[in-house]
């Protein structure tokens, strides 16, 4: 389904409730992806990589730095077809130890005028055991497989680390890295775990369990923390200090936003997390600030509002080692992955880079990027 074909299907999908449309796509793709002819067609349409895009992340070499963000496929139902779109990494979940239904519908809204979404899904998923079963079916791939871990709604905040540890144990054999989600606005109180003391109490036992599992199994799972875009600079500094002290392996910036500045859609007042084009400037500012605060000691995955190769290039130059997309897929279709990669190759070669890794953080010393970060954070 290239971008030209998607332009015909998009009006049909957008005539449906967003969650209904998402479910319909999953059912149809789940059925036709079993046909070998469809798999061959998918490879022909979407396969594109280039030596300049190869990069190292979390101990793995990836074919490219363009990833799928968590939330698009919580249960791994379309893991193989999604990887077939040409992603260099894909993050499944958010997943909780036990299945849960999430919040009442409607719980996701298209803000078409803003090329944005608001969601209050509430970690609806079939549970960690089910996701482990789905990921076990994946064929071998160069792509990096991530899992986004959440806590169950009825788990008290003070026991959140126990849920994260349970998720780590359940999916240890199926993931290349795991993300600790302490920044979703749709689970009451979850964002309070980003406070210095709360984050330390959450991360210390989790990192200890990661290390214990590594000693027993010989496989060490990198742990990343996903941060909110709405943090003040002082909060960000504290989070970086705690993450480094606890032995976290990387950061993901950012989750959905609670701010509603500058939106035009009449649905902008809906409760939930905002994603899409309106939050890109904030994402860029946070990535830039984190790169400086960490002194490049932790890899950063940038996510939030990415719609083009130019967006990806800006985030890479600000300090992101890789990126993830979600909302843009809804508005632009699956051909966007190939389009971004081809455009990124052109931008890198234009500026004389022979590897995307060479470009990471090159804007950190620019006055313009510093001004953006200082102004917005």
Order of alpha helices (4+ residues) and beta strands (2+ residues): alpha-alpha-alpha-beta-beta-beta-alpha-beta-beta-beta-alpha-beta-alpha-beta-alpha-beta-alpha-beta-beta-alpha-beta-alpha-beta-alpha-alpha-alpha-alpha
